[in-house]
Each structure stands twice: as C-alpha cells, then as structure tokens.
C-alpha cells in the first residue's frame, strides 16, 4: 500500500524477482491498518476507516493472471 497526495491509499503489486511495480486499482480514502499477507501470496487482509468505525476487508484472487 502507498498513499499518494490527493488520491488516497493504493494497492500495488511488487514482483519478488524484480520488474516494474504495478498499481492494482484499489484506492481507499481512509487510513489503512493491519495489512497482512497470507503465506501462499494469494490473499491479503487489512482494515481501514476512521477511528472507532473501521471496516475489515479480506481479498482473494485479486492479482492479475500471469
């Protein structure tokens, strides 16, 4: 995740063997916390939202097919 001025938090894919980073198109305008990747690399979980009212997201199969 990265935060870009005026855009919000964005999810990126970073190839482990090198290559160009890729923006995956998920943009969140609230604070992102507790980002965790599953050991198989296919799922992530994170929370976001204002203090006291956060959502919890779990995403599967979000990476593009190679």
C-alpha positions as CSV (number, residue, x, y, z in Angstrom):
1,X,0.0,0.0,0.0
2,X,1.1,3.5,-0.6
3,X,-0.5,6.9,0.0
4,X,-0.5,9.4,-2.9
5,X,-1.3,13.1,-2.3
6,X,-4.9,13.8,-3.4
7,X,-5.6,10.2,-4.3
8,X,-5.6,8.1,-1.2
9,X,-4.1,4.7,-0.3
10,X,-3.4,2.5,-3.3
11,X,-2.6,-1.3,-3.5
12,X,0.5,-2.2,-5.5
13,X,2.0,-5.4,-6.8
14,X,5.8,-5.7,-6.5
15,X,7.3,-8.7,-8.3
16,X,9.7,-10.5,-6.0
17,X,12.1,-11.3,-8.8
18,X,12.3,-7.7,-10.0
19,X,10.5,-5.8,-12.6
20,X,8.2,-2.9,-12.5
21,X,5.7,-2.3,-9.7
22,X,2.1,-2.3,-10.8
23,X,-0.9,-0.4,-9.4
24,X,-3.8,-2.8,-8.9
25,X,-6.6,-0.2,-9.0
26,X,-7.8,-0.4,-5.3
27,X,-8.0,3.1,-3.9
28,X,-9.1,3.8,-0.3
29,X,-9.5,7.3,1.1
30,X,-9.3,6.4,4.8
31,X,-6.4,5.2,7.0
32,X,-5.2,1.6,6.2
33,X,-4.0,-0.5,9.1
34,X,-3.0,-4.1,10.0
35,X,-2.1,-5.1,6.4
36,X,-1.3,-8.9,6.4
37,X,-0.4,-11.2,3.5
38,X,-1.3,-14.9,3.6
39,X,1.8,-17.2,3.3
40,X,0.6,-18.5,-0.1
41,X,0.7,-15.0,-1.5
42,X,-2.8,-15.2,-2.9
43,X,-4.8,-13.3,-0.2
44,X,-4.4,-10.2,1.9
45,X,-6.3,-8.8,4.8
46,X,-6.4,-5.3,6.1
47,X,-8.6,-2.8,8.0
48,X,-9.4,0.7,7.1
49,X,-11.7,3.5,8.1
50,X,-11.9,6.3,10.7
51,X,-11.1,5.6,14.3
52,X,-13.9,3.8,16.0
53,X,-15.6,2.7,12.8
54,X,-13.2,0.7,10.7
55,X,-14.1,-1.9,8.1
56,X,-12.3,-5.2,7.7
57,X,-11.5,-6.5,4.2
58,X,-10.3,-9.9,3.0
59,X,-9.4,-10.2,-0.6
60,X,-8.9,-13.4,-2.6
61,X,-7.8,-13.8,-6.2
62,X,-7.1,-10.1,-6.6
63,X,-3.8,-10.4,-8.5
64,X,-3.9,-10.4,-12.3
65,X,-3.3,-13.8,-14.1
66,X,0.2,-14.1,-15.5
